[in-house]
Amino acid sequence: MAKFRKRDNLVAAVGNACSRIREEMEVAERLQHFSLLPSTSLAIGYYNNFLRRVFEAFEHSDKIKIIEKDAAGKKISETECDVLNRYPTIEVQIPQNLVELDQDSFKRRAAGLKQIVVETKIRPFPFYIEGDFVNRKEFKLFDIPTTMFASYLAIKRIFTDEFLERENNFKLIESREIANFERTLRILVPDKIEKNFFRFSVLT
């Protein structure tokens, strides 16, 4: 609600109020663009083209090839392992800020992580790993969905900098995209798989 004081000059009296209403109309129009943001499609693609394929690989393969890479992406070892556990836990680490997934920022973050590649009949699937998978010691497979960076690019493309800086709109839109990506994944992953095979954590 925009208020104004009565004056003899009606145009001058309502000028500021009309400007505020006009600004709010522009904000409302921009908010309609939320439907154009890609988090739902990104989550569907990430599940169908990555997570589901990995589930199937562990479930239906007798052997899996583990390719260990160094921080520069160079192969340092290759081992073929029997699949003893068809339901290893795969942790998806959801970022708190989309800018963390920028290629340069992510390279610096991933430099200290140990990589493996699970080769299947379809294509190789890269993961990060903690622990020792080959010797069956405590290990954790995890992935960071860098595909979510497309949401950051879409936000920057659709909305003006002026709008994003106003009243912390960028943070609001970003948090909705991140939450929607995770929510969509939870809907897509069947309960029996999620219980045995899958969990979320926050990227720190």
SVG drawing of the C-alpha trace seen along z (x, -y; Angstrom):
<svg xmlns="http://www.w3.org/2000/svg" viewBox="-6 -24 56 85">
<polyline fill="none" stroke="black" stroke-width="0.4" points="0.0,0.0 1.5,-3.3 0.3,-6.4 0.3,-10.0 -0.7,-13.4 -3.4,-15.5 -2.2,-18.6 -3.6,-21.1 -1.3,-19.6 -2.7,-16.1 0.0,-14.9 2.7,-15.9 0.8,-14.5 0.6,-11.0 3.8,-11.0 6.0,-9.1 3.2,-6.6 2.7,-5.9 6.4,-5.3 6.4,-2.8 3.5,-1.0 5.2,-0.9 8.3,0.5 6.4,3.3 4.6,4.1 8.0,4.5 9.1,6.8 6.0,8.9 6.5,9.2 10.1,10.4 9.1,12.9 7.0,14.7 10.3,15.7 10.8,18.2 9.0,20.7 11.9,20.3 14.6,21.2 16.1,24.6 16.4,26.4 13.6,28.9 15.0,29.9 18.5,30.0 17.5,32.4 15.6,34.6 18.6,34.8 21.0,35.4 18.9,38.3 18.1,40.0 21.5,39.6 23.7,40.0 22.3,41.3 19.9,43.9 22.6,45.2 25.0,45.7 22.3,47.5 21.8,49.8 25.5,50.4 26.0,51.5 22.9,53.6 23.5,55.5 27.2,55.6 29.5,58.4 32.6,56.3 33.4,52.6 36.5,50.9 37.9,48.3 40.1,45.6 41.9,43.4 42.9,40.0 45.1,37.3 44.1,33.7 45.0,32.8 42.7,35.5 45.6,37.8 45.0,41.6 47.3,43.0 45.8,46.5 43.2,48.8 41.7,51.8 38.9,54.2 36.8,55.1 34.1,57.6 30.9,56.0 30.4,57.2 28.0,54.5 25.2,53.8 24.0,50.9 26.9,48.7 25.9,45.3 26.2,42.5 26.2,39.0 25.1,36.0 26.6,32.9 24.3,29.9 26.1,26.5 25.0,23.7 25.9,21.1 25.8,21.7 28.9,19.6 30.9,22.4 30.2,24.4 31.9,22.0 34.5,23.9 37.6,22.1 36.3,22.2 35.4,25.8 38.7,26.9 40.4,25.4 38.0,27.2 38.4,30.5 42.2,30.4 42.5,32.2 39.8,34.8 40.4,38.4 38.6,39.4 37.5,42.7 35.6,43.5 33.1,46.4 33.1,47.7 29.8,49.3 28.5,50.4 26.8,47.1 29.7,44.7 32.1,44.0 30.7,42.3 33.1,40.2 32.9,39.9 34.8,38.6 35.8,41.0 36.9,41.0 38.4,44.2 39.6,47.3 37.1,48.9 39.5,51.4 40.5,53.1 36.9,52.8 37.9,50.6 35.6,47.8 34.8,45.7 32.3,43.1 31.3,42.4 30.0,38.8 29.3,36.4 28.9,32.6 26.2,31.8 28.1,29.1 25.2,29.1 23.5,26.8 25.7,23.9 23.3,23.5 20.8,22.1 23.3,19.4 23.8,18.5 20.1,18.4 19.5,16.1 22.1,13.7 20.7,13.8 17.0,13.4 17.2,10.8 19.0,7.4 21.8,6.7 19.7,3.9 16.8,6.2 19.1,8.9 20.8,6.5 17.5,5.1 16.3,6.5 18.6,9.5 16.6,10.9 19.6,12.9 19.9,14.9 16.2,15.5 16.1,16.8 19.3,18.8 18.0,20.5 14.8,21.5 16.7,23.0 18.9,25.1 16.0,26.2 13.9,27.1 16.8,29.2 17.1,31.2 13.3,31.6 12.9,32.8 15.7,35.4 13.9,36.7 10.7,37.1 12.5,38.9 14.5,41.4 12.4,44.4 12.1,44.9 13.8,48.4 16.8,46.9 17.0,43.8 17.0,45.9 19.7,48.3 21.8,46.2 21.5,42.5 21.7,39.5 22.1,35.8 24.6,33.6 25.6,29.9 28.8,29.1 31.1,27.4"/>
</svg>
